[in-house]
Amino acid sequence: MNVSPSKLNSFLLFKLPSAYFCGVRTKSLNDTTCVVSVKHRWFNQNPFNSMFWAVQGMAAELTTGALVMSKIRSSGKKISMLVASNNASFTKKATGRITFTCDQGQKIDDAIAKAIETGEGQTVTLNSKGINKEGLQVSDFNFEWTLKVRS
């Protein structure tokens, strides 16, 4: 079974309902890139009338995590994945529709190949940027994922 945007959105509804009800939706997923968007609404805003940072974090993490899940599935190996750390910076008020993109599929391929080859856990840091409808960056997230082949 392939990981697809519709399957990821169903997964959100049943396994991560807070992300689903905040409006986080996967728009596209391919071998190198995952795109997720979320629209600023009353339900996901902060007291300053912009999108709450944690909602942005859910969308950003999904771009990186969906790529990792997809790559693990296509490897045919049992590999555990976990976020070890993350950081973010916010440069503009997040209003309207914010689109997050991670395009680092090759970095994941390399980390998985090394984990399989060596049998040792690997870490890979993936970036997701939040862009508003005007094309301006509103936030920048980094997630450090650990990958380990299970026996």
N, C-alpha and C positions, 0 to 999 in steps of 0.2 A: 504494500500500500504506500503510495507516494504522499508526501506532505504537500497540501495545496492550500491556497488562500481560504477556500470555503471550509475545508476541514479544520484549519486553524481557528477560523471564526466560530465554528461549532464547539471546538475545544474550549475556547474562551467562555462561551455561554455556560458550559457544564463544569469546567474545572477552575476557571478564574472569572467568576461572574462580576466581580468588582470592575475588572478591565472592560468586560463586555458592556455593562450598564453605563460606564463612563464614555462609551463610544469608540473604543479602540478597535480598529478593523484592519486586517491584512488586505492590501490591495494587489500585491504581486509578489511572487517568489519564484526565482529561477536558480540556476547553478551558482551564480555569483552574487545575486542581489536580493534583498528583501525590502519591500516598501510597506509601511504601516501608516495610517493616518488617524487623526482624532480631531474632532471639531470642538472648539470652546463653546460650552453651553452652561446654563445655570447650574446643572448638576455637578460639573467638574471644575467649577471656578473657585478661586481663592477670594479672600476679602477685598482684594485689589482689582477685582473684575478682569482677571486674566486666568489662564489655565493653571491649575494647581500643579506644582512641580512633580508630585508623585504620579499624576496622570501622564505627564510627559515621560516620566521614567518607565512606566508600564509599556508605553508604546515603543520607546527606544529599546528596552530590553527585549521586547518581542521580535524586533528586527534581527537582533543578534542571535537570540535563542532559537528562532525558527530556522535560521540558516544552519546552526549547529545541529539541531534535531534532524533536519533534512540530510545533512552530510553523514551523520551517524547512521541513519537508516540506509542510505545508499552504500555504506561501507560493508554492510552485512555482519558487522561485529557488534558485540554487546559492549557499549562504551558508556560510562557514567559521565554526566555533565553537571557542573555546579558553578554558580557565580561565586568567585572568591573575593572580589572587591569591585567597586565601581566608583566613579567620580563624575561630576557634571559641572558645567558652567552655563550660565544663563545670560544672554546678551541683549535681549529685547522682550518686551511684554508679549506673551503668547495669546493671541486672540485670533478668531476665525479658524480656518482649517490648517492644522500643522501636519506636515508630512515628514516622517522619519525614514531615513534610508541607511542601510548598511550594505556596502558593496565589497565585502572582504571575504568572499567565499574561498578564494585561493589560500588565504592564511589558514582557514579551517582545514582545508584539504591537507596542507603541509603538516599541521599539528596532529591530525588523525593518523596520517601515514607514519609519522615519527613515533606516536604512541603505540601503533601496531607493531612497528619494526623493533622498537626497544623494549616494549612491555612496561615502560615507565610512564607515569603521569606527565601530562604536558599542560602548559598554560598558553592561552592565546588571548590577546587583548584586542577587542573589536570596538569600533567606533560607530556611533549613530548620530547623525545631525538632524535637528528639527528645523524645518524651513517653512515659513508662512507663505500665503498665496502671492505675496509681492516678491517672493524669491529671496527674502532676507532670513538669515540664520537667527533663530531665537534661542536655541539650546544646543549643547554638544555633550554627548554622553560617551563614556568609556566603560566597558564591562570586561573584567578579566575572568575568563572561563577556564575551569580546570577540566581536563579530559583524561579519563583513565580506562584502559581496557579491563573489563571484568572477566573472570575465568568461569 
